[in-house]
Amino acid sequence: MQLAPGVWRVATAPRDLVNTFVLRDEDGQVTLVDAGTKRAPKVVAAALEQIGVHVTDVTRIVVTHAHGDHVGGLGGLRGRTGATVAAHERDAAYLREGRGPVLDRTTLGGRLLRRSPGVTTPTPVEEELVDGQLLDVAGGLRVLHTPGHTPGHVSLLHEPSRLLITGDSIWNAFGRMSWPVRMLCTDAALTRRTAEVLGELDYDIVAFTHGPEIRTGAREAVRGFLAARRERDLARRSRRVTTEDA
């Protein structure tokens, strides 16, 4: 699915439940955003052929965060492409060690599982990303550190096409925007706070790693979602205070 000139979304699971993104430079070099699950490399390679590029044209893989559904195919794609791997400095260690980030211990699932499913094979990370960094990718890809889902979770803004990739800060699976599942976050409350930055940016299209993109009124849709969730959280806290006072 082409989203903008030089930018495509590749669904690596049915119903757009997991997405990888392809960005192609004018010189033909290709950058991937996320690597999907272990089975994703074949799907990504087939999609690249449809676009008109080869897997060997992939020179960089940018990782939004170190969860298995985003990096399970990282080793396979790196082996096929020889590409370098870029991840935020706070998630790089998880990739190098082949383990998932710790989970939110305020949830039962987080306490039981302790760590999220991560990469099964340690993978080198050649480039550690920082907040605000502008990557030389297809005219400019801005790194936005939005921690909470994992310590090094990032969202990405492709400035030339005004396209935002939320990563797992916000999902759009199952026909509606939502927060990621709490038990899969390192700090669910922090996820909600840092997602607020996505409502302050300027963009025309918003793309999700879980679910289809929004092309019309994208920024307004994200801001509306964030505002509704703020109101809901305030109402919940108000009810809790009232109950405690009673």
Secondary structure, DSSP 8 states (H G I E B T S, - for coil): -EEETTEEEEE-SGGG-SEEEEEE-TTS-EEEE--BSTTHHHHHHHHHHHHT--GGGEEEEE-S---HHHHTTHHHHHHHH--EEEEEHHHHHHHHHT---B--TTSHHHHHH-B----SS-----EEE-TT-EE-STT-EEEEE-TTSSTT-EEEEETTTTEEE-TTSSB-GGGS-B---GGGSS-HHHHHHHGGGGGTS--SEEE-SSS--B-SSHHHHHHHHHHHHHHHHHHHHHHHHHHHH-
